[in-house]
Amino acid sequence: MNDPEHLLTVTPHATPSGPFVLKVSGEMDHHTSQLLSEAVKDAPFGDEGVVIDLSGLTYCDSTGITVLIGAYQRAQATGSPLSLAGVRPDQMRVFSVVGLDQVFTFHPDTEAAIASLGR
């Protein structure tokens, strides 16, 4: 489990055009999902929106999906737009099976997500 390839990193950063980005890399499971949960809690959900960049995510179990649903619920509660970017096809299949393709807004990459949130 201490293999660096399997660790989760979440890199938060503001963008000049407004949206706040959380870049997620590695494996998100019951051991690591708390990192994203904390980043979501600390993110400034507001009018500019939040983008969760999953292009570096190599694995996501049900705990990770629960964290993403929590992010969606926070976005809904605050009226903040939320987009997921860079979801790989194998992960998109899982999202589709559990119905999250009907819940989240998906973009091929962070740049497209930021552009869609531009005012």
DOSERO-940575 format. One record per residue: residue in three letters; y, x, z of N, C-alpha, C in turn. Coordinates in pm, whole numbers, padded with zeros to 5 digits, always signed. Layout:
ALAYXZYXZYXZ;...
//
This chain:
MET-00120+00081+00000+00000+00000+00000+00126+00085+00000;ASN+00117+00210+00042+00234+00296+00045+00261+00367-00087;ASP+00187+00330-00189+00208+00385-00322+00347+00342-00370;PRO+00436+00438-00404+00573+00403-00443+00580+00308-00562;GLU+00481+00310-00649+00483+00219-00764+00471+00074-00721;HIS+00413+00051-00603+00387-00085-00559+00493-00136-00462;LEU+00582-00051-00418+00685-00095-00326+00787-00181-00400;LEU+00851-00269-00326+00954-00355-00384+01091-00296-00354;THR+01177-00296-00452+01317-00261-00430+01402-00376-00482;VAL+01509-00403-00411+01605-00504-00454+01741-00436-00452;THR+01804-00430-00569+01933-00364-00582+02039-00469-00612;PRO+02125-00497-00514+02232-00596-00537+02356-00529-00596;HIS+02421-00598-00689+02549-00547-00737+02632-00658-00800;ALA+02762-00647-00781+02855-00740-00843+02880-00692-00986;THR+02914-00785-01073+02945-00749-01211+03094-00775-01235;PRO+03155-00701-01328+03298-00721-01355+03329-00863-01401;SER+03233-00928-01467+03258-01062-01518+03233-01172-01416;GLY+03188-01133-01295+03176-01233-01191+03041-01253-01125;PRO+02935-01282-01201+02807-01312-01136+02755-01195-01052;PHE+02687-01228-00945+02625-01130-00857+02481-01113-00903;VAL+02435-00989-00916+02301-00961-00968+02214-00899-00859;LEU+02091-00950-00849+01989-00889-00764+01880-00839-00857;LYS+01869-00707-00870+01768-00647-00957+01643-00618-00873;VAL+01532-00678-00913+01408-00669-00837+01309-00582-00915;SER+01250-00483-00847+01151-00396-00910+01033-00376-00816;GLY+00913-00370-00875+00793-00344-00797+00711-00470-00774;GLU+00634-00469-00667+00543-00580-00637+00600-00665-00524;MET+00607-00797-00549+00655-00888-00447+00537-00970-00396;ASP+00501-00941-00270+00390-01014-00208+00426-01039-00061;HIS+00329-01081+00017+00359-01114+00156+00405-00994+00238;HIS+00378-00873+00191+00424-00753+00261+00569-00719+00227;THR+00613-00754+00107+00743-00706+00058+00847-00814+00030;SER+00806-00938+00023+00898-01044-00021+01017-01062+00072;GLN+01005-01018+00196+01117-01029+00291+01240-00954+00240;LEU+01219-00846+00163+01332-00771+00107+01418-00860+00018;LEU+01354-00937-00070+01431-01026-00157+01488-01142-00076;SER+01412-01191+00019+01461-01299+00103+01592-01260+00174;GLU+01596-01139+00228+01718-01089+00295+01832-01073+00195;ALA+01801-01021+00076+01905-01001-00026+01963-01135-00071;VAL+01878-01236-00083+01925-01370-00121+02015-01425-00010;LYS+01974-01404+00114+02054-01453+00227+02192-01387+00228;ASP+02198-01259+00192+02324-01184+00195+02408-01200+00068;ALA+02349-01251-00038+02421-01262-00166+02532-01366-00157;PRO+02644-01339-00225+02756-01433-00224+02736-01545-00326;PHE+02663-01647-00288+02645-01761-00378+02778-01833-00387;GLY+02834-01837-00507+02965-01899-00528+02978-01947-00671;ASP+03101-01975-00710+03127-02031-00843+03080-01940-00957;GLU+03083-01808-00935+03045-01715-01043+02895-01712-01067;GLY+02816-01750-00968+02672-01756-00986+02600-01629-00945;VAL+02469-01641-00943+02380-01532-00907+02272-01519-01014;VAL+02241-01396-01051+02133-01367-01145+02030-01284-01071;ILE+01905-01329-01075+01796-01248-01020+01723-01187-01139;ASP+01736-01055-01151+01677-00981-01263+01535-00939-01223;LEU+01437-01001-01287+01297-00975-01256+01230-00885-01359;SER+01308-00818-01443+01250-00736-01550+01166-00621-01496;GLY+01192-00575-01374+01115-00467-01316+01004-00514-01222;LEU+00987-00645-01212+00885-00700-01123+00748-00684-01189;THR+00656-00620-01117+00524-00595-01173+00419-00692-01121;TYR+00448-00758-01008+00353-00851-00948+00430-00947-00859;CYS+00389-01074-00859+00452-01173-00773+00346-01272-00728;ASP+00324-01281-00598+00228-01380-00548+00304-01505-00499;SER+00233-01594-00434+00293-01721-00393+00406-01700-00291;THR+00398-01594-00213+00506-01566-00118+00635-01535-00193;GLY+00624-01458-00300+00740-01426-00382+00798-01550-00449;ILE+00710-01638-00497+00755-01762-00557+00830-01846-00454;THR+00781-01848-00330+00849-01921-00223+00990-01866-00200;VAL+01006-01734-00207+01139-01674-00191+01231-01717-00305;LEU+01178-01721-00427+01259-01765-00541+01299-01911-00527;ILE+01210-01994-00476+01243-02135-00452+01352-02144-00345;GLY+01344-02058-00244+01450-02054-00143+01585-02019-00203;ALA+01585-01926-00299+01709-01890-00368+01762-02010-00446;TYR+01673-02083-00510+01713-02203-00584+01774-02306-00488;GLN+01711-02326-00374+01762-02423-00276+01899-02381-00224;ARG+01919-02252-00203+02050-02205-00158+02154-02227-00267;ALA+02117-02200-00392+02210-02222-00503+02248-02370-00512;GLN+02150-02458-00498+02177-02601-00502+02270-02643-00388;ALA+02245-02591-00269+02324-02628-00152+02469-02581-00163;THR+02491-02470-00232+02625-02413-00243+02693-02448-00375;GLY+02620-02515-00465+02677-02547-00596+02693-02426-00685;SER+02617-02322-00658+02626-02197-00732+02523-02194-00844;PRO+02564-02153-00965+02464-02136-01071+02367-02023-01036;LEU+02240-02041-01072+02138-01938-01049+02055-01924-01175;SER+02035-01801-01219+01952-01773-01336+01852-01665-01301;LEU+01735-01673-01365+01637-01566-01358+01638-01496-01492;ALA+01637-01364-01489+01643-01285-01612+01523-01191-01621;GLY+01479-01167-01744+01378-01065-01770+01239-01098-01720;VAL+01207-01226-01710+01073-01263-01662+00970-01230-01770;ARG+00870-01153-01732+00766-01113-01826+00678-01232-01863;PRO+00615-01230-01982+00533-01343-02027+00422-01382-01930;ASP+00355-01283-01869+00248-01318-01776+00302-01390-01652;GLN+00419-01349-01606+00481-01417-01492+00534-01556-01532;MET+00584-01566-01656+00634-01695-01703+00520-01797-01709;ARG+00400-01752-01743+00284-01842-01744+00261-01899-01604;VAL+00270-01814-01503+00252-01861-01365+00363-01959-01329;PHE+00487-01927-01363+00598-02018-01335+00575-02153-01403;SER+00524-02150-01526+00497-02274-01599+00387-02356-01533;VAL+00281-02289-01489+00168-02359-01426+00214-02433-01300;VAL+00303-02372-01222+00348-02435-01099+00474-02521-01119;GLY+00521-02532-01243+00632-02621-01274+00770-02561-01258;LEU+00778-02432-01229+00909-02372-01208+00986-02350-01338;ASP+00917-02361-01451+00988-02352-01578+01082-02472-01595;GLN+01059-02579-01518+01144-02696-01521+01257-02689-01417;VAL+01250-02589-01329+01344-02578-01218+01450-02472-01245;PHE+01405-02355-01287+01495-02242-01306+01551-02235-01448;THR+01665-02168-01459+01722-02133-01589+01681-01988-01615;PHE+01617-01966-01730+01566-01834-01765+01646-01773-01880;HIS+01663-01642-01875+01728-01568-01983+01646-01443-02011;PRO+01650-01393-02136+01568-01277-02171+01608-01150-02097;ASP+01736-01137-02060+01781-01019-01988+01906-01053-01908;THR+01947-00959-01825+02062-00982-01737+02189-01007-01817;GLU+02206-00935-01927+02328-00951-02007+02340-01094-02060;ALA+02229-01151-02106+02231-01289-02156+02260-01387-02042;ALA+02205-01360-01925+02229-01448-01810+02376-01442-01770;ILE+02434-01323-01766+02575-01307-01731+02662-01377-01834;ALA+02629-01360-01961+02707-01424-02068+02702-01576-02055;SER+02588-01631-02017+02576-01776-02005+02657-01830-01888;LEU+02682-01745-01789+02761-01787-01672+02909-01763-01692;GLY+02944-01693-01801+03085-01663-01828+03165-01791-01846;ARG+03288-01783-01806+03372-01904-01812+03476-01889-01921;
//
